[in-house]
Amino acid sequence: MEPTKKRLSFWQIWNMNFGFFGIQFSFGLQQSNMSAIYKYLGADESSLPMLWLAGPITGLIVQPIIGAISDGTWSPKFGRRKPFFLIGAIISSIALLIMPYSSSLMMAASLLWILDAANNLAMEPYRAFVADKLNEKQLSLGFLMQSFFTGFGITLANFTPAILVSIGVLTISQKMDNGIPVYTYWAFFIGAFASIVSVLISVISTKEYPPTEAELEVIQQKKKENLIKTVFGDIVEAFKTMPLTMKQLIPVKFFTWYAMFCYWQYITSSLSLSLFHTTDQASEGFSKAQLLTGSLNGTYNIVCFLVAFLLVPIALKIGVKGVHFISLTLGGIGLLCIPLLNNADVLFVLHNPFGGNIPITTIFLYSFGLGISWASMMAMPYQLLAGSIPKEKTGVYMGIFNMFIVIPMAIQILTMQYFVYDLLGKNPMNVIKLAGVFLILGAILTLFITVKNKKSE
């Protein structure tokens, strides 16, 4: 019999989720800085997509395997899930410390593979950790707290380089021997500290429930089986019996995540070209664009966090599909407005510390629209999926759903590297425009999803 889960206090739930702050701080540093780091080390625009391959491949491989392994793990001393995200945090912190010292593209790309693998090692068991600890009535608060730390961690990571420069601790012109700005090193150092300390707080403050006798028997049985064969068999079976709603979500996920990878890879170069008329990584304009990227990414994550609380009640009134359609459309419009950043005809401009006059109307539309889109992407597809999958197969279907995120990323990398970038005139601004169009296509396809209500079964 499963033990009764005690009701936890707000601060107990806060502590158990605090490790998500460090994990997402690490992800935020990657999103805003890796393209710039690659360029400082000599990469050209066309090679950037392939250098980002680490994320989707490690996510595709590591998450379902680690999730399955943690299901079949138990240590009376260390627990079931905690060893995984603690080990992941340690490896992630080491990779973050070394990254700014990269002496070559190969070294930086290899460290990104390690960093992504470590973050994925921590991520999947952490989600299960929350479900293990909380009773049904507190699950929503637990995952909401996880979302809070996700937004907070990424936001702070994005703003950290700009904060270090704006308060006078560092200057924009200070560079390391490999050409990487000193502010990048300190941001990654802070990220390494945040990653390990935040996870340690969760590990030390939260105990896991021991498995029941029946669960222990299952764990012992799993140890006797071929893990790879078992996981592969579950995935194949789930694909064969995939619900219609989930199938219809595939093209929606494809266009939205293809778009986001275009954005993360080329936003710095696009801003540098638009505002400072250069993509030369040695120029001050490119360094300013890198800082601005962090600030804008931080802004859309703030919008994401604030808007996320409003999406659920709005969805009750106009439906989940309606919310996702509007949100993705606003994000697409925001990205399509980026070319206006060099439009001299815009009347309202903001003179900013990065230099140059930036249209304030466009900045707010871009950040606000993408923030709403990002908030919806983090919640609405899962809500659409939840009503269509059997409870006993939630784990395997959620793992497959993650594949619908990383496969589009891998496709984006390969097509952008060998075909699309050339087709777009080798102009990073055109890549951002493509991302906007793809978000709008994802919005339109959302309207064709058939929603299955469990209550009507």
Residue pairs with C-beta under 8 A, 6 or more apart in sequence:
1 212
2 212
3 209
3 212
4 135
5 133
5 134
5 135
5 209
6 135
7 135
7 137
7 138
8 16
8 133
8 134
8 138
10 141
12 205
12 206
13 134
13 138
13 141
13 142
13 145
14 145
15 201
15 202
15 205
15 206
16 129
16 130
16 133
16 142
16 202
16 205
16 206
17 130
17 142
17 145
17 146
17 148
17 149
17 202
18 149
18 198
18 201
18 202
18 205
19 85
19 89
19 122
19 126
19 198
19 199
19 200
19 201
19 202
19 203
20 126
20 146
20 149
20 150
20 153
20 198
21 149
21 152
21 153
21 194
21 198
22 89
22 153
22 191
22 194
22 195
22 196
22 197
22 198
22 199
23 85
23 88
23 89
23 92
23 119
23 122
23 123
23 126
23 153
23 195
23 198
23 199
24 149
24 150
24 151
24 152
24 153
24 154
24 157
25 153
25 154
25 156
25 157
25 191
25 194
25 195
25 198
26 92
26 96
26 115
26 119
26 157
26 191
26 194
26 195
27 119
27 153
27 154
27 157
28 153
28 154
28 155
28 156
28 157
28 158
28 191
28 297
28 301
29 96
29 157
29 160
29 187
29 188
29 191
30 55
30 112
30 115
30 116
31 154
31 158
31 264
31 297
32 157
32 158
32 161
32 268
32 290
32 293
32 294
32 297
33 161
33 184
33 187
33 188
33 290
33 294
34 51
34 52
34 108
34 112
35 48
35 52
35 264
35 265
35 266
35 267
35 268
35 269
36 184
36 268
36 281
36 286
36 290
36 293
37 99
37 100
37 102
37 108
37 180
37 184
38 47
38 48
38 51
38 105
38 108
38 109
39 48
39 268
39 269
39 281
39 286
40 178
40 179
40 180
40 181
40 281
41 102
41 103
41 104
41 105
41 108
41 178
41 179
41 180
42 105
43 51
43 105
45 266
45 269
45 279
45 421
45 426
45 428
46 417
46 421
46 422
46 426
47 417
48 265
48 266
48 269
49 261
49 265
49 412
49 413
49 414
49 416
49 417
49 421
50 413
50 414
50 417
51 105
51 108
51 109
51 112
52 112
52 261
52 264
52 265
52 409
52 413
53 410
53 413
54 109
54 112
54 113
54 115
54 116
54 117
55 112
55 116
55 406
55 409
56 261
56 405
56 406
56 407
56 409
56 410
56 413
57 113
57 406
57 410
58 113
58 116
58 117
58 120
59 116
59 120
59 402
59 405
59 406
59 409
60 402
60 403
60 406
60 407
60 410
62 117
62 120
62 121
62 124
63 120
63 123
63 124
63 399
63 402
64 124
64 231
64 235
64 396
64 399
64 402
64 403
65 227
65 231
66 84
66 120
66 121
66 124
66 125
67 124
67 125
67 128
67 395
67 399
68 227
68 230
68 231
69 84
69 227
70 80
70 81
70 84
70 124
70 125
70 128
71 128
71 222
71 395
72 218
72 219
72 222
72 223
72 227
73 80
73 83
73 84
73 219
74 80
74 210
74 211
74 215
74 216
74 219
75 83
76 210
79 207
79 208
80 125
80 132
80 208
80 211
81 125
81 126
81 128
81 129
81 132
81 208
82 125
82 129
82 202
82 203
82 206
82 208
84 121
84 122
84 124
84 125
85 121
85 122
85 123
85 125
85 126
85 129
85 199
85 202
85 203
86 122
86 199
86 200
86 203
87 118
87 121
87 122
88 118
88 119
88 120
88 121
88 122
88 123
88 199
89 118
89 122
89 195
89 196
89 198
89 199
89 200
90 118
90 196
91 114
91 117
91 118
91 121
92 115
92 118
92 119
92 122
92 192
92 195
92 196
93 192
93 193
93 195
93 196
94 192
95 111
95 114
95 115
95 118
96 115
96 188
96 189
96 191
96 192
96 195
97 188
97 189
97 192
98 111
99 108
99 111
99 112
99 115
99 188
100 176
100 180
100 184
100 185
100 188
101 176
101 178
101 185
102 108
102 111
102 178
102 180
103 178
122 199
126 146
127 146
129 208
130 139
130 142
130 143
130 146
131 139
131 142
132 208
132 209
133 142
133 206
133 208
133 209
134 141
134 142
147 305
147 308
147 378
147 379
148 305
150 378
151 301
151 302
151 304
151 305
151 308
152 305
153 194
154 297
154 298
154 301
155 298
155 301
155 302
155 305
156 298
157 187
157 191
157 294
157 298
158 293
158 294
158 295
158 296
158 297
158 298
158 301
159 294
159 295
159 298
160 186
160 187
160 190
160 191
160 294
161 181
161 183
161 184
161 186
161 187
161 290
161 291
161 294
162 291
162 292
162 294
162 295
164 170
164 183
164 186
164 187
165 171
165 172
165 183
165 291
166 353
169 186
170 182
170 183
170 186
172 181
172 183
172 284
172 287
172 288
172 291
173 284
173 287
174 181
174 182
174 183
175 181
175 182
176 182
176 185
179 281
179 282
181 287
181 290
183 291
184 290
211 219
222 230
234 396
235 396
235 399
235 400
238 393
238 396
238 397
238 400
239 400
242 397
242 400
243 388
243 389
243 452
244 388
244 450
244 452
245 384
245 385
245 387
245 388
245 449
245 450
245 451
245 452
246 385
246 388
246 389
246 397
246 400
246 401
248 445
248 448
248 449
248 450
249 381
249 384
249 385
249 401
249 404
249 449
250 404
251 442
251 445
252 324
252 381
252 442
252 445
252 446
252 449
253 381
253 401
253 404
253 405
253 408
253 442
254 404
254 407
254 408
254 411
254 442
255 408
255 438
255 439
255 441
255 442
255 445
256 328
256 373
256 377
256 408
256 438
256 439
256 442
257 404
257 405
257 406
257 408
257 409
257 412
258 408
258 409
258 411
258 412
258 435
258 438
259 332
259 335
259 434
259 435
259 436
259 438
259 439
259 442
260 377
260 435
261 408
261 409
261 412
261 413
262 412
262 416
262 431
262 432
262 434
262 435
262 438
263 335
263 370
263 432
263 435
265 416
265 431
266 428
266 431
266 432
267 293
267 296
267 297
267 432
268 286
268 289
268 290
268 293
269 279
269 286
269 289
269 428
270 338
270 428
270 429
270 431
270 432
271 289
271 292
271 293
271 296
271 338
271 341
272 278
272 279
272 283
272 285
272 286
272 288
272 289
273 279
273 427
273 428
273 429
274 338
274 339
274 341
274 342
274 429
275 285
275 288
275 289
275 292
275 341
275 342
275 354
275 356
275 358
276 283
276 284
276 285
276 286
276 288
276 289
276 355
276 356
277 285
277 342
278 285
278 286
279 286
279 428
280 286
285 355
288 354
288 355
288 356
289 354
291 354
292 352
292 354
296 363
296 366
296 367
299 367
299 371
300 366
300 367
300 368
300 370
300 371
300 374
301 371
301 374
302 371
303 367
303 368
303 370
303 371
303 372
303 374
303 375
304 371
304 372
304 374
304 375
304 378
305 375
306 371
307 371
307 372
307 375
308 375
308 378
308 379
311 323
311 327
311 375
311 376
311 379
311 380
312 379
314 323
315 322
315 323
315 380
315 383
319 451
320 380
320 383
320 384
320 451
321 384
321 446
321 447
321 449
321 451
323 376
323 380
324 376
324 380
324 381
324 384
324 443
324 446
325 443
325 444
325 446
325 447
326 372
326 443
327 372
327 373
327 375
327 376
327 377
327 380
327 443
328 373
328 376
328 377
328 439
328 440
328 442
328 443
328 446
329 439
329 440
329 443
330 368
330 369
330 372
330 373
331 369
331 370
331 372
331 373
331 374
331 436
331 439
332 369
332 373
332 435
332 436
332 437
332 438
332 439
332 440
332 443
333 365
333 369
333 436
333 440
334 365
334 366
334 367
334 368
334 369
334 370
334 373
334 436
335 366
335 369
335 370
335 432
335 433
335 435
335 436
335 439
336 433
336 436
336 437
337 362
337 365
337 366
337 369
338 362
338 366
338 429
338 432
338 433
338 436
339 429
339 432
339 433
340 346
340 359
340 362
341 358
341 359
341 362
341 363
343 359
346 359
346 361
346 362
348 359
348 360
348 361
349 357
349 358
349 359
349 360
350 357
350 358
350 359
350 360
350 363
351 357
352 358
373 439
381 401
382 401
384 449
384 451
385 397
385 401
387 451
387 452
387 453
387 454
388 451
388 452
389 397
416 431
420 431
420 434
421 431
424 430
424 431
424 434
